[in-house]
Each structure stands twice: as C-alpha cells, then as structure tokens.
C-alpha cells in the first residue's frame, strides 16, 4: 500500500513536470528572477473579435476572430470559440493584416563603428577577436555579428511600429565584407528575447571609400579585395583540411576569424547579400556569384529597369527592392535646367516603373520602404497590385529570410505579428490603431471611440408625422463623416460631430419636408444610439439608431491612388542617356563605299577614287568597280576620305568609381574590366572624333 506521502510526492512531481512542459511550449521566455515592485500580469491569451482578417494576400475572412496564446496564433476563422481564459478585444469591424517585415534596416546600430571594435582589429597581425585572429584588412569584417552592437532606441522602434512593421532584418553597414545580419521582433522587451533568427545572411558592399582613407579607395580596388578575400577563404579551408589530415602540417595556418566565417558562404550554408548602387553593380554581383559559385541575394538600387529584357534571365535571384524614388526635379530657372542631365530626367520618370517591370520579369521581391506612406502609393499607381505589394512586405519577406513558418501570414502556429487598421492597408487615409508583436499589443492610435463605424438603422419620431425610417452611414477616421439615406434618396448632413459618448448631427429640414435645420444629439451605447432633436420652431422630438452592418467594401475602403499612371512602353527602358539610341543600329551584311579616297595606312598608301567593300563587319575588298550584293548598303564616297579608326592607346574613358587605386604604389591586382561604364558620355564624344578603339588604363 502506498503512503499518503508517496501519493503526495507523485502528484507534486506530476505538477512540476506539467509546469516545466508548459514553460517549454510557451512562446515567451519565462523569467525566474523575482520581480521587485509592480509586475505586469497581463493575460497570455487574447481574442481579437469582430475583425476583417486579411490572412495573406488574396485570403480574406470578412468577419472573424483571432485567438492568441503565449504569443502564438492559436486559431482564426469566422466562428472560432473564444477561450474562457482569453481577454477579448472587440475591434468593431477593423481590418487585421500580417505584420510587415522590414528587410534591410540599420536600426539600433551606431553610425560609426564603436572604437573598441575597430581597435580590436588586427594591428601587425597580433590582435584577436573572440573567434580568432582578425583579418588583415579592417574592411573585411565577415566575422562580425550584428547582434554584438544591436541596441534599438524606443523612439526608432515606435516609428517602425507606427508604419505597421513588426519585424526587421538588422543589417551591418560598415566595411566591404560587413558581417552577418539578424531577424528581430520590434517589441520593446530585452534584445535577446526579440531575436527570431541569428546569422540570416552574410553582407557585402562594393563601396570602396571610407573615412580616414586606407586600402581600397576605389571601386576597382574594392572588387580586387573581394575576389582576393574569397580566394583566400577557399585556400584557407583547403589548407586547414590539409593540416587536419597531416599532423605535420597542423598549426601551419593561423586561425583567421573572417575567413572562417566566409566558409558558410562558400559552402552555400549562408546567402551572400550584395548591396548594389545601380544596374551596373547588379551585373557585377552576378559576375562575382558566377566566378565563385555563390548563393547570392541582391539588395537592389531602383535602377534595375535599365537592364530591360535581360531581367528575365535573373528572375530566380532573391531581391530586396528599395522603394525610394527621386523627388520632382526643379527646372524653375535657366541655371537649374542647364544642370539637369537627360539621365536624371529619365530616372525621375522611369523609377516608379521599376517594381512593376521586375514583377513582370518574374521576380518575387521583398520591399524595403523607409518613406513608406509617401512612396508606396506610387508603386501601386504604376501597376503593382495591392496583393503583390502586401506579399512583398509580408510573406515574400518572411520566406526569403527563412522565417516563412513563423511570420508573413495569419495562420495557427505562427507568431502573433499583426497590424490592426481602420480600412484597407493601402487606402490613402487609413489609420493603424494597434500592432501586435509576439502576442503583445502596442497602441499606435487611440481607438477609444465608442461609436462603431458602419450602417445604422435610424428612426425619427417627428411631431405630427408618422415615424421616418432612414439609413445612417458613419465613418470615423481622423474626422467623423456621416451620410443619410431614405431608400435611394440621399439626405444631406450639414454637420456631424462626436464628443466622447455624444453624437451631434445637423440636417437641412427641406430634405424632410420641414423648414430650417434639424439639430440632433444622441448618446452612444455600443450598438445603439438614443437621442433627441429640435426643429427650427423649437419643438422637440426623439430619435434612435441601431447598428446593422459594416459599410460595403466599395464605399468603406478607398483606393490608394485615384488615377493609375499610364505604363511606359518597353522601348522607354532602353537607350537611356544623351546620344543613345533606343536600340543597337542594324549591321548590314555588306557595305560598299564607292569612289572615295582611301588612306590604307599600309603598303598601298593613299588610293584615289577607290571602293571599299565590307562584309560581315570585316574588310572584304579594296579596289575599283567592286560589286556587292543587291541588299548591300551603298555609300557614295565622292569627295570624301576613309581612314582607319583612331586607336587611343592610353585612355581613362568609361571607368566607374575612380580611375586610380591611389592607396598603394603597386596595384597589379586591380582590373579595369571590372569597372567599365557603358553610360559614359565621353564614349560618344570620342566616336564623334573618329576614335573607334580605346585602351583603358589605370590612372
């Protein structure tokens, strides 16, 4: 027979195990530290009722409930049972969207690298990081983890939450190899509890300059350093493997923390996010990925449209696309107009087309939108659908960042990252009331109004008249808006106002067969309004209204932009800049120049009244009375001279990002071919002077 103590111990053990299991399943870390003073004992179970749920792009529940337990969505649907232990939040028909994800943020990072970190970079090969010796170049910081310095301030967090963001990828912003990023929630709890994913990706920039000088200070130098570092990382792994296989070689290669961190990139365990400043950098990123067989993402520039039909070749590459369009250019004075280039004007016109062009090319991109409210309507106006825009801010971003199972949509089992809005998220005057982050509510705007928006059935008890049935439509965003109808007949409302629990309306009497103005006041009690009114002659009357339904979508939700911009033709995307053609000139199979003076610059010297036959781009014949095919282009050269194209053997034309790597006396590692700029207007000027070939040299 078991004793009472045995039973008691068994029950106590079961209770402890159940408590431990509950803590392990909890979405929020349970602290064992005693709380001094007042404590937050808010319930961990919430029910958001009477909400329009946009669970994912194109998936809408018009009226439903969301249940949250310990920071995780437990249930959603039109007929969800509300748990007995839940705190109920009646949102009165508001819309709930998945929390937005900012995919490229420097939130919580100092503008300048802390002195301690830079001071701990290697000096003469002796300094070490926690992971090993630092790289010889302080621009190579692949071993840096952004969480080392992540310290968001409350103001910045509030600003992002006010736009609907609930999570962000925190990206390092210094160096060329910049280190690894982290995905965090934007709540205000301690940083460790906000981390969703560590080491999401490794980051790289082509930026060659930095304050204080040092190698490299040019784009060509930066690319050389990138290539050398990746080659070193590849060699480093081979050398370390050789040391492990042969004890005699053990320790022959010192531990380099940055090269060690890059093994995850070379082995494709981590993507390499390359920040690009324009379309040429986009192509350089692709070239680098091909050379080293890398899994890359691209942080775009907004200039991708310049690549035209080429974009379709790259559609499988994950793309983080900035929404940061140029402001309207000023040409109010002759001097301002003179300073504007054609390329600037074209970019101002074409940049808003960029997201649509990328979508049509097959890209599934995420958006990073610092100036959200100002720029996003332009994206929608230029042909990106609301569903595609929402996907780019939610589910596309979550899946790209490896968090698709926990973020990006409203589904059971996912983190409770939600945005509560008064209408469609992309509506011009929408207001965000709350965001929920890991089951915790953050108030954005006051929604304490007792007045429920929607359609109300209204009854007027006017003196000496039968009761009149009207429909009252009420919206309350920044200001109260009221409309009255009797059947299909609209009845004007000259004034509408709410003060706390009181509603005031003024209605012209002639619309009801009366003189003067009717003034109404009523007390709001959830879904009923009871009130009284006064006619122009002072007689009093009673009225009441009962809430019926939310307003129809077509009247309650406004389009973000009334007028859609006309899409520009595909030809507008090519031939950008002064003197450029919309397409390459056709090359005829044959060209015959007749009766010209030919300067051969060879043994035959100068030939008068001679012909020159060109076939498939090469000289096929020199002489007189030459014949060509019927489709040949024939040029009368009478009185004209034909010379070989001029070769410029020492040119600095068409170099992007500085013609000198000036930080070192010997720069044999740089390659001019890495930094050619086909947009350089000097190319056209040299063609006009007869130059057809140039040898581009380092300065």
Beta strands, then each sheet from edge to edge (+ up, - down):
strand 1: 45-56
strand 2: 59-69
strand 3: 72-77
strand 4: 87-90
strand 5: 95-98
strand 6: 100-105
strand 7: 128-129
strand 8: 132-133
strand 9: 165-170
strand 10: 177-180
strand 11: 182-185
strand 12: 195-197
strand 13: 201-205
strand 14: 271-275
strand 15: 296-299
strand 16: 319-322
strand 17: 365-368
strand 18: 418-421
strand 19: 432-437
strand 20: 440-443
strand 21: 454-461
strand 22: 468-476
strand 23: 480-486
strand 24: 489-491
strand 25: 495-499
strand 26: 502-508
strand 27: 517-525
strand 28: 528-534
strand 29: 540-549
strand 30: 590-599
strand 31: 606-615
strand 32: 618-623
strand 33: 633-636
strand 34: 641-643
strand 35: 646-651
strand 36: 691-696
sheet 1: 3+ 2- 1+ 4+
sheet 2: 3+ 2- 1+ 5+ 18- 19+ 20-
sheet 3: 6+ 9+ 11- 12+
sheet 4: 7+ 8-
sheet 5: 10+ 13- 14- 15- 16- 17-
sheet 6: 24+ 23- 22+ 21- 29+ 28- 27+ 26- 25+
sheet 7: 32+ 31- 30+ 33+
sheet 8: 32+ 31- 30+ 34+
sheet 9: 35+ 36+
end
